Amino acid sequence: MHMQQDSTVQPPQSGARRVAWVDIARVYAAIIIIANHLNLFSPDLYRTLWAQFLFARTPFFLILAAYFVGRGAFGTFRLNQLFLIKRARFLFYPYLLWCTAALVLTGTSPHTPHVETFAPFFAWLHGGSLPWTDAFKALAKCYGLGGHPVDAPLWFLRDIILFTFIAPLLMRLGKYVLPVGLVLLSFNFFAQGDLGHDWPTPDSLGFFCLGLFLSRHSLDELHAIIRPVAAFFAAVLIPLTVWLILNRDQHSIILVMIGLVSLISVAMLTEDHLPRIGKWLAQLAPAGFLVFGAHHIIIILLQDSGWISCKGWLWDVTWLVLVPAIYAIICAVFFLIRKYAPALLPYVAGYRVKPAQRA
């Protein structure tokens, strides 16, 4: 199917409809994120099972967020201050809440990533002689300003909030937003590991640009391109995963791109060949933000409790149980809130309930 590309900035389509394969991919990516963060005592296990998908988990959400911003799913897309404020605020409230929750519950835990960067704030809070400026800098890092957020998985949400403010400027690049994105992605083209997340990285902005470029086309058009090759990309996962297991230090944009298409391909195949399972999975997608905000806090608390201190094959079995269990529990909490306290969802889950959904 040929897609016409206009070099001018197109007015976005207002509103957003839920598409099953997109929601299924959201669920798969969220589960993989939990699997990655729960990789505590078996460093090779998640590579064996998820090696290819792992590199595509957060880029998928960066692209998806930019796509729906570009399509106007959250309001009229133009250099409009009201649009920027509404969109950023909608994301910022739950971001602030979950960073604060992580700060209170896990901010001093030895299992919290980058805990040493938050230490000056807690030292000052407990009467230490540190200057208040050092404490303030440490507190700012807890919220992702000059440091990794204390709720570690939310670095990409911080990036999305910041990128939202410059999205109208990026959209004015028209079709040239794609080469700009590719140049930004090249910063991590052959990178071993990642570039860190103290501040938004070039490759994160590159994925956002890619999402804005894709927003020029409808989901139906994108489906028509990927679906014919979905089986191929799903099949490629097997030999590619074996290769990644044998070459554990590889982490490049090429692999991420293959992982992105593979993730979407498996979602499309699920929708087509396992429709009942696909429909059920798609219904879980709205809980995604709550999963992002809460799962890492739960994992840190479990580590602090000593409950998941097993190692070896016993940990591998425990890991396989805990990953879906944590996801299922958070989803259950989401649907309970949606039914009994829907007004809370915009603040805890970045989700606004329509009246018909409350029943």
SULZI-V979629 format. One record per residue. N is the residue number from 1. PHI is phi as a letter, one per 30 degrees, with the letter a starting at -180 (none if undefined). NEAR is the number of other C-alpha atoms within 8 Angstrom. D_FIRST is the distance of its C-alpha to the first C-alpha in Angstrom with 2 decimals. Layout:
BEGIN
N,PHI,NEAR,D_FIRST ; N,PHI,NEAR,D_FIRST
END
This chain:
BEGIN
1,none,5,0.00 ; 2,d,3,3.78 ; 3,c,6,6.45 ; 4,d,4,9.80 ; 5,c,6,12.72 ; 6,c,8,16.12 ; 7,d,7,19.15 ; 8,d,7,21.25 ; 9,d,9,21.90 ; 10,d,6,20.13 ; 11,d,8,22.26 ; 12,d,10,21.11 ; 13,d,8,20.54 ; 14,d,10,23.92 ; 15,i,8,24.53 ; 16,b,7,22.69 ; 17,c,4,21.88 ; 18,d,6,22.41 ; 19,c,6,19.53 ; 20,e,10,20.91 ; 21,d,13,19.03 ; 22,d,10,19.79 ; 23,d,14,23.40 ; 24,d,15,23.72 ; 25,d,12,22.70 ; 26,e,11,25.29 ; 27,d,13,27.91 ; 28,e,10,27.32 ; 29,d,14,27.51 ; 30,d,12,30.65 ; 31,d,11,32.33 ; 32,d,12,31.70 ; 33,d,11,33.29 ; 34,d,12,36.33 ; 35,e,11,36.46 ; 36,d,9,36.56 ; 37,d,9,39.27 ; 38,c,9,41.27 ; 39,d,11,41.47 ; 40,c,6,45.18 ; 41,b,8,47.16 ; 42,b,11,44.75 ; 43,d,8,42.82 ; 44,c,7,40.98 ; 45,d,9,40.06 ; 46,d,12,36.97 ; 47,d,13,35.62 ; 48,d,10,36.12 ; 49,c,6,34.19 ; 50,b,10,31.70 ; 51,e,12,31.67 ; 52,d,15,28.01 ; 53,d,13,27.12 ; 54,e,12,30.15 ; 55,d,12,28.84 ; 56,c,14,25.77 ; 57,d,13,27.63 ; 58,d,10,28.58 ; 59,e,12,25.72 ; 60,e,10,23.42 ; 61,d,9,25.57 ; 62,d,14,25.81 ; 63,d,14,22.04 ; 64,d,9,21.83 ; 65,d,11,24.78 ; 66,d,16,23.40 ; 67,e,13,20.03 ; 68,d,12,21.94 ; 69,d,12,24.38 ; 70,d,15,21.72 ; 71,d,13,20.21 ; 72,i,14,23.76 ; 73,d,12,24.39 ; 74,c,10,27.99 ; 75,k,8,28.83 ; 76,d,9,28.13 ; 77,c,13,26.92 ; 78,a,6,29.24 ; 79,d,6,32.33 ; 80,b,7,34.13 ; 81,d,6,36.88 ; 82,d,6,36.79 ; 83,e,12,33.19 ; 84,d,10,34.08 ; 85,d,8,37.25 ; 86,d,8,35.79 ; 87,d,10,32.94 ; 88,d,12,35.23 ; 89,d,8,38.01 ; 90,d,10,35.88 ; 91,d,11,35.22 ; 92,d,9,38.64 ; 93,e,12,40.83 ; 94,d,14,39.72 ; 95,d,12,39.52 ; 96,d,9,43.12 ; 97,d,10,44.24 ; 98,d,12,42.98 ; 99,d,13,44.24 ; 100,d,9,47.58 ; 101,d,8,47.64 ; 102,d,12,46.98 ; 103,d,12,49.64 ; 104,d,7,52.20 ; 105,d,8,51.43 ; 106,b,11,50.47 ; 107,d,11,51.30 ; 108,c,10,54.28 ; 109,d,9,53.01 ; 110,d,6,53.21 ; 111,d,8,49.92 ; 112,d,11,48.06 ; 113,e,7,46.05 ; 114,i,8,47.67 ; 115,d,13,50.59 ; 116,d,5,52.88 ; 117,d,9,51.14 ; 118,c,15,52.01 ; 119,e,10,55.60 ; 120,e,11,57.25 ; 121,d,13,56.27 ; 122,d,10,57.85 ; 123,d,11,60.87 ; 124,d,13,61.42 ; 125,d,7,60.92 ; 126,c,6,63.68 ; 127,j,6,66.14 ; 128,d,7,65.34 ; 129,c,5,66.63 ; 130,d,9,63.28 ; 131,d,7,62.55 ; 132,d,7,60.46 ; 133,d,6,58.00 ; 134,d,10,57.21 ; 135,d,14,56.80 ; 136,d,9,54.48 ; 137,d,9,52.31 ; 138,d,13,52.14 ; 139,d,10,51.24 ; 140,d,11,48.46 ; 141,d,16,47.04 ; 142,e,15,47.06 ; 143,c,13,44.54 ; 144,i,14,42.37 ; 145,c,11,43.96 ; 146,i,8,44.81 ; 147,a,13,44.54 ; 148,d,15,42.56 ; 149,e,15,42.65 ; 150,d,17,45.22 ; 151,d,13,42.58 ; 152,e,9,40.76 ; 153,d,9,37.20 ; 154,d,11,37.00 ; 155,e,11,36.67 ; 156,d,11,32.92 ; 157,d,9,33.60 ; 158,e,11,36.07 ; 159,d,12,33.45 ; 160,d,12,30.99 ; 161,e,11,33.85 ; 162,d,9,34.70 ; 163,d,10,31.16 ; 164,e,13,30.69 ; 165,d,9,33.41 ; 166,c,8,31.70 ; 167,e,9,28.13 ; 168,e,11,28.54 ; 169,d,8,29.71 ; 170,d,10,26.82 ; 171,d,11,24.34 ; 172,d,8,26.16 ; 173,d,9,24.94 ; 174,i,12,21.52 ; 175,d,10,19.01 ; 176,d,8,22.11 ; 177,d,14,22.38 ; 178,d,10,20.14 ; 179,d,7,22.62 ; 180,d,10,25.46 ; 181,d,14,24.18 ; 182,d,10,23.83 ; 183,d,9,27.36 ; 184,d,11,28.68 ; 185,d,15,27.17 ; 186,d,10,28.86 ; 187,d,9,32.19 ; 188,c,11,31.69 ; 189,d,9,29.77 ; 190,b,8,32.58 ; 191,d,10,34.68 ; 192,c,8,36.86 ; 193,i,7,36.98 ; 194,b,7,35.99 ; 195,c,6,37.20 ; 196,i,6,39.02 ; 197,b,9,38.42 ; 198,d,11,41.49 ; 199,b,11,39.25 ; 200,e,10,35.49 ; 201,c,9,34.30 ; 202,e,9,32.00 ; 203,d,11,29.46 ; 204,d,13,29.44 ; 205,d,14,28.70 ; 206,d,14,26.03 ; 207,d,13,24.16 ; 208,d,15,24.73 ; 209,d,15,23.25 ; 210,d,14,20.13 ; 211,d,15,19.89 ; 212,d,15,20.45 ; 213,d,12,17.69 ; 214,d,8,15.16 ; 215,d,12,16.66 ; 216,d,10,14.96 ; 217,b,8,11.87 ; 218,d,7,12.34 ; 219,d,6,12.94 ; 220,d,6,10.51 ; 221,d,10,7.61 ; 222,d,9,9.57 ; 223,d,8,10.18 ; 224,d,9,6.76 ; 225,d,9,7.04 ; 226,d,10,10.74 ; 227,e,10,11.48 ; 228,d,7,10.84 ; 229,c,9,13.22 ; 230,d,15,15.50 ; 231,d,11,18.17 ; 232,d,7,18.46 ; 233,d,12,19.09 ; 234,d,11,21.44 ; 235,d,7,23.30 ; 236,d,8,23.62 ; 237,e,10,25.63 ; 238,d,8,28.63 ; 239,d,7,29.53 ; 240,d,9,28.47 ; 241,d,13,30.73 ; 242,d,9,33.56 ; 243,d,8,33.17 ; 244,d,12,33.30 ; 245,d,11,36.42 ; 246,d,6,38.06 ; 247,b,7,37.00 ; 248,d,6,37.69 ; 249,d,6,37.82 ; 250,d,9,34.24 ; 251,a,12,32.30 ; 252,b,11,29.79 ; 253,d,11,26.57 ; 254,e,7,24.84 ; 255,d,10,25.98 ; 256,d,13,25.04 ; 257,d,9,21.40 ; 258,d,10,21.29 ; 259,d,13,23.14 ; 260,d,13,20.76 ; 261,d,11,17.73 ; 262,d,13,20.20 ; 263,e,13,21.58 ; 264,d,12,18.32 ; 265,d,15,17.47 ; 266,d,12,20.90 ; 267,d,14,20.55 ; 268,d,11,17.44 ; 269,d,11,19.33 ; 270,d,13,22.36 ; 271,d,14,20.76 ; 272,d,7,19.51 ; 273,c,6,22.57 ; 274,b,9,25.32 ; 275,d,9,24.63 ; 276,d,6,28.24 ; 277,d,9,28.56 ; 278,d,14,25.25 ; 279,d,10,26.45 ; 280,d,8,29.78 ; 281,d,11,28.46 ; 282,d,12,26.25 ; 283,d,8,29.45 ; 284,d,11,31.08 ; 285,e,11,28.65 ; 286,e,7,30.65 ; 287,d,12,33.56 ; 288,e,12,31.80 ; 289,d,10,33.77 ; 290,d,13,37.02 ; 291,d,12,36.19 ; 292,e,11,35.66 ; 293,d,15,38.89 ; 294,c,10,41.16 ; 295,d,12,40.33 ; 296,d,13,41.75 ; 297,d,12,44.91 ; 298,d,8,45.36 ; 299,d,10,44.98 ; 300,d,12,47.54 ; 301,d,10,49.94 ; 302,d,10,49.67 ; 303,d,11,50.46 ; 304,d,9,53.37 ; 305,d,7,54.74 ; 306,i,7,54.90 ; 307,d,7,53.34 ; 308,c,8,50.58 ; 309,c,6,52.81 ; 310,d,7,52.34 ; 311,b,9,51.11 ; 312,i,8,50.00 ; 313,d,6,48.60 ; 314,d,8,49.85 ; 315,d,12,47.69 ; 316,e,11,44.63 ; 317,d,8,45.20 ; 318,d,8,45.97 ; 319,e,11,42.80 ; 320,d,8,40.67 ; 321,d,8,42.43 ; 322,d,8,42.57 ; 323,e,12,38.90 ; 324,d,9,37.75 ; 325,d,8,41.12 ; 326,d,9,40.80 ; 327,d,12,37.29 ; 328,d,8,38.51 ; 329,d,8,41.62 ; 330,d,13,39.84 ; 331,d,12,37.36 ; 332,d,8,40.40 ; 333,d,8,42.03 ; 334,e,11,38.96 ; 335,d,9,38.95 ; 336,d,9,42.72 ; 337,d,11,42.49 ; 338,d,12,39.77 ; 339,d,9,42.09 ; 340,c,7,45.45 ; 341,b,9,44.93 ; 342,d,11,41.52 ; 343,d,7,42.89 ; 344,d,8,43.03 ; 345,d,14,39.36 ; 346,e,12,38.27 ; 347,c,10,40.96 ; 348,c,11,40.64 ; 349,b,13,36.99 ; 350,h,13,35.10 ; 351,b,9,34.13 ; 352,c,8,35.00 ; 353,d,10,35.76 ; 354,d,6,35.02 ; 355,e,5,38.04 ; 356,d,5,36.35 ; 357,d,7,35.71 ; 358,d,10,39.37 ; 359,d,4,40.55
END
